[in-house]
């Protein structure tokens, strides 16, 4: 199968490969002005640094890369304070900065500037890569004396890149630096860090783009499902609310109906109580024969005299009497004075009498009223 290259060769770096001498059309080897043979593989320091940056992160190699005393691990490029002096020791070691390697092959002593008499300051020790100067160097940046002294800012540009090894606190009028005044920042990955492996970090953002898309699709699916479920819930909630509203209206109508019935019954009882208290009764159309079932009255019949007497229960007073005459087949009804209450209006009825005469021939009853 054919191999089809992607991209242009000038956009790529690939080494190490052997370089071959360039020749002209006649097969002669090409040299530069100094007589040095020109090869077809040419690299510069930036190309090599770019390659090494893929393998090593910026920072300090923790162990010195020369013979060191026993138990000297993690001492690479450490700053050590000496007793009763402004002089410190920079331990040997190595660092890796922006694809370039720096090596300090032996311990070096250095002395800080004298302390300010009344103000403190904070100095820093750094390893600086300078692409313009084409060098890596170690050195001190002296801080500005102040009441609240600040740590000098690191420079990090395309041309200059600093990593900080330590922060040294110089107290006012100090004549010596102690171990407590030296803050080792080699382990702080924001300003330095240790070079612990060929590859310490992997940027997986591009690797997870497809996974992220799948996850987002799944999240969207479940979001849609949740929205559908919420809509169904809302619809069911509306059905419940409509049912409860209909039930509430029906309950209110039933309650009103019961209230109306109660008020009617209450009015009847209230009128009965009022009748018992005022001895007033209602006899519709003077229907004496139906008086027996009127509330508040009782019927007493005397068989000896064939007399019926209606008595008011409240005080045993006589409301009316009815006397039957067998000889004439006549019934005489006499009402005493009484108060008639209709529709909440009361009026007095005078005593009166009427007769009911039975005709055995025609089997009819003739009423003769108005007898007083």
Secondary structure, 3 states (H helix, E strand, C coil): CCCCCCCCHHHCCCCCCCCCECECCCCCECECCCCCECECCCCCHHHHHHHHCCCCCCEEECCCCCCCCCCCCCCCCCEEECCCCCEEEECCEEEEECCEEEEECCCEEEECCCCCCCCEEEEEEEEEEECCCCEEEEEEECCCCECCCCCCCCCECCCEEEEEEEEEEECCCCCCCCHHHEEECCCCCCCCCECCCCCCCCCCCCCCHHHHHHHHHHHHHHHHHHHHHHHHHHHHHHHHHHHHHHHHHHHHHHHHHHHHHHHHHHHHHHHHHHHHHHCECCCHHHCHHHHHHCCCEEEEEECCCCEEEEEECCCCCEEEEEEEECCCCEEEEEECCEEEEECCEEEEECCEEEEEEEECCCCEEEEEEEEC
